[in-house]
Amino acid sequence: LSQFAFSLLIYYLLPGYYPAAGAVTDGFIMRIVKLALNHYIMSFGMYWGHRAYHVNTFLWKYLHSIHHWARHPLSRNTYQDHWMENLINHIAGHFSAQILCPLDHGTFWVSHIFRILESLEKHSGISCYLNLAHQTQRWLPFAQMPHHHDWHHEGHKSCNFTFSALGGVWDCIFGTRKQGRADAIGNQATAHDRYLLASKPNNRKSMMDDPSLVMLPSTVFLLLVAFRLHSLGFTLISSSPVA
């Protein structure tokens, strides 16, 4: 409901946020490139927000712990979270990505549907060929599969690892990927899983495990989104040609 209310609000406050059906100008390859870039931007915003939920005691206690009651999640647990967290995730995710890398009408809705599938799948407790969204993105470097998020939920409060949505690249860049039970799931193990299994575990804490510092990337990211909005005059697509 909080996401719906916010989406309805920006429909009236930000004309052009929802792209017009007839405004497609890019070719197929460029649309795919923009879709991938949009998803990595979305994933970056959600990665640091998710990491902050675990590291910052206040955010964990009053927001994210509600979602983590499920140690072995099922798809129905996907949206069982605090309404404020749900709203924050939408702002840091789809909303920010659309402001920084706008998608056209078709890819906009493909992106939303794909993200819903990805979220339902990673909470399903099943990691196999039936995970259509994850199988589709499996060719990407550092791809994340449902078994990664399942392991994340098993850790409850201490699971300060595997925060990424879509792609998984930010966990690998910032050193928070764990392979989980990759050694027991056969061909669903990714190339990075096999690399981690062959490596020595690295449990060292980083400076971003500080409850205050962990808020910095999200703050800078949202300030960038605000600056972009300001530079656009609070509209993504002009309703009339500029003289």
C-alpha positions in Angstrom: 0.0 0.0 0.0 2.9 2.4 0.8 4.4 1.8 -2.6 1.1 2.2 -4.3 0.4 5.5 -2.5 3.9 6.8 -3.5 3.5 5.7 -7.1 0.2 7.5 -7.3 1.8 10.6 -5.8 4.6 10.8 -8.2 2.2 10.2 -11.1 0.8 13.7 -10.4 4.0 15.4 -9.0 6.4 14.1 -11.7 4.9 14.3 -15.2 6.9 12.0 -17.4 8.1 9.6 -14.7 5.9 7.0 -16.3 7.0 6.9 -19.9 4.5 7.3 -22.7 3.8 4.2 -24.8 4.7 6.0 -28.1 8.0 7.6 -26.9 10.3 4.7 -27.8 13.3 6.1 -29.8 16.1 3.7 -29.0 17.0 0.5 -30.9 16.7 -3.0 -29.4 20.4 -3.2 -28.3 20.4 0.2 -26.7 17.2 -0.6 -24.8 18.8 -3.8 -23.4 21.9 -1.8 -22.4 19.8 0.8 -20.6 17.7 -1.9 -18.9 20.9 -3.6 -17.6 22.3 -0.2 -16.4 19.0 0.7 -14.7 19.0 -2.6 -12.9 22.6 -2.2 -11.6 21.8 1.3 -10.4 18.7 0.0 -8.7 20.7 -2.8 -7.1 23.3 -0.4 -5.9 20.7 1.7 -4.0 19.0 -1.4 -2.6 22.4 -3.0 -1.7 23.4 -0.2 0.6 19.9 0.2 2.1 19.8 -3.5 2.8 23.2 -3.5 4.3 22.3 -0.5 6.6 19.2 -2.4 7.8 21.5 -5.1 9.2 24.4 -3.0 10.5 22.4 -0.1 12.0 20.8 -1.3 15.3 17.8 1.1 15.1 17.0 0.1 11.5 17.2 -3.5 12.3 15.1 -3.4 15.5 12.3 -1.2 14.2 12.2 -2.1 10.5 14.1 -5.0 9.0 13.7 -7.6 11.8 10.1 -7.8 10.9 11.0 -9.3 7.5 13.6 -11.6 9.0 11.2 -13.5 11.2 11.4 -16.1 8.5 14.7 -18.1 8.9 13.6 -20.3 6.0 11.6 -18.1 3.7 8.9 -18.9 1.2 7.6 -16.6 -1.5 4.8 -15.3 0.7 7.5 -13.7 2.9 8.7 -11.5 0.1 6.5 -8.5 1.1 6.1 -9.3 4.7 8.0 -6.3 6.0 7.4 -2.9 7.7 5.5 -0.5 5.5 8.2 2.1 5.9 10.9 -0.3 4.8 8.8 -1.2 1.7 8.5 2.5 0.8 12.2 3.1 1.3 13.1 0.1 -0.8 11.0 1.4 -3.6 12.5 4.9 -3.5 16.1 3.6 -3.3 15.3 1.0 -6.0 13.0 1.5 -8.9 12.3 5.2 -8.4 16.0 6.2 -8.1 17.0 4.1 -11.1 14.3 5.6 -13.3 15.4 9.1 -12.3 19.1 8.4 -13.0 18.6 6.1 -16.1 15.1 6.5 -17.5 13.6 3.5 -19.3 11.0 3.7 -22.1 7.5 2.4 -21.7 8.1 -1.3 -22.6 11.4 -1.8 -20.7 10.0 0.1 -17.7 7.3 -2.5 -17.2 9.5 -5.4 -18.1 11.9 -4.1 -15.4 9.1 -4.0 -12.8 7.8 -7.5 -13.6 11.3 -9.0 -13.7 12.1 -7.5 -10.3 8.9 -8.9 -8.8 9.7 -12.4 -10.2 13.3 -12.1 -8.9 12.1 -11.1 -5.4 9.5 -13.9 -5.2 12.1 -16.5 -6.5 14.8 -15.6 -4.1 12.4 -16.1 -1.1 11.1 -19.3 -2.5 13.6 -21.6 -0.9 14.1 -23.3 -4.3 17.2 -22.9 -6.4 16.7 -24.7 -9.7 15.9 -24.3 -13.4 12.4 -23.2 -12.5 13.7 -19.9 -11.2 13.1 -18.1 -14.5 14.3 -14.6 -13.5 17.5 -16.0 -12.0 18.2 -18.3 -14.9 17.8 -15.3 -17.3 20.4 -13.3 -15.5 22.7 -16.2 -14.7 25.1 -15.3 -17.5 25.9 -12.0 -15.8 29.2 -11.7 -13.9 28.8 -12.6 -10.2 25.1 -13.7 -10.8 23.2 -14.3 -7.6 20.8 -17.3 -7.2 18.1 -18.1 -4.6 20.3 -20.2 -2.5 22.4 -17.1 -1.7 19.4 -15.2 -0.2 18.2 -18.4 1.6 21.5 -18.5 3.4 21.1 -14.8 4.2 17.8 -15.4 6.0 19.2 -18.3 8.0 21.7 -16.0 9.5 19.0 -13.7 10.9 20.6 -10.6 12.6 24.2 -11.9 12.1 23.7 -12.4 8.4 25.7 -9.3 7.3 26.3 -10.7 3.9 24.7 -11.2 0.5 22.6 -8.1 0.3 22.3 -7.6 -3.4 19.1 -7.6 -5.5 19.5 -8.4 -9.2 22.9 -9.4 -10.5 24.8 -9.7 -7.2 27.8 -7.7 -8.4 27.8 -5.3 -5.5 28.3 -8.0 -2.9 31.3 -9.2 -4.8 32.8 -5.7 -5.2 32.3 -4.8 -1.5 33.2 -8.3 -0.1 29.9 -9.4 1.3 29.1 -12.4 -0.9 28.8 -15.8 0.8 28.3 -19.0 -1.2 25.9 -20.6 1.3 25.3 -24.2 0.5 26.6 -24.0 -3.0 28.6 -27.2 -2.6 25.3 -29.2 -2.2 23.2 -27.8 -5.1 25.0 -29.1 -8.1 24.7 -27.1 -11.3 23.0 -24.2 -9.5 26.4 -23.2 -8.0 27.8 -20.2 -9.9 31.3 -19.6 -11.0 31.9 -17.2 -8.1 30.5 -19.8 -5.7 33.2 -22.3 -6.9 35.8 -19.6 -6.5 34.7 -18.9 -2.9 34.6 -22.6 -2.1 38.2 -22.9 -3.2 39.3 -19.8 -1.2 40.0 -19.3 2.5 37.0 -17.7 4.3 37.4 -13.9 4.9 35.5 -12.9 8.0 37.3 -9.6 8.5 35.0 -6.6 9.3 35.3 -3.5 7.2 34.9 0.2 8.1 31.4 0.1 6.5 30.3 -2.2 9.3 30.1 0.9 11.5 26.4 1.7 12.2 26.9 5.3 11.2 29.3 5.0 8.3 27.1 2.4 6.6 24.5 5.1 6.1 26.9 7.3 4.0 26.6 5.5 0.6 22.7 5.6 0.7 22.8 9.3 1.8 25.1 10.2 -1.1 23.1 8.1 -3.6 19.8 9.8 -2.6 21.4 13.2 -2.7 22.5 12.4 -6.3 18.9 11.5 -7.2 17.7 14.7 -5.6 20.2 16.7 -7.6 19.1 15.0 -10.8 15.5 15.8 -10.0 16.4 19.4 -9.4 18.4 19.6 -12.6 15.5 18.3 -14.6 13.1 20.8 -13.1 11.2 17.9 -11.3 10.1 16.4 -14.6 11.7 13.7 -16.7 10.1 14.3 -20.0 9.0 17.8 -21.2 5.4 18.0 -22.2 6.2 20.6 -24.9 9.2 21.4 -27.0 11.7 23.9 -25.6 11.7 27.1 -27.6 
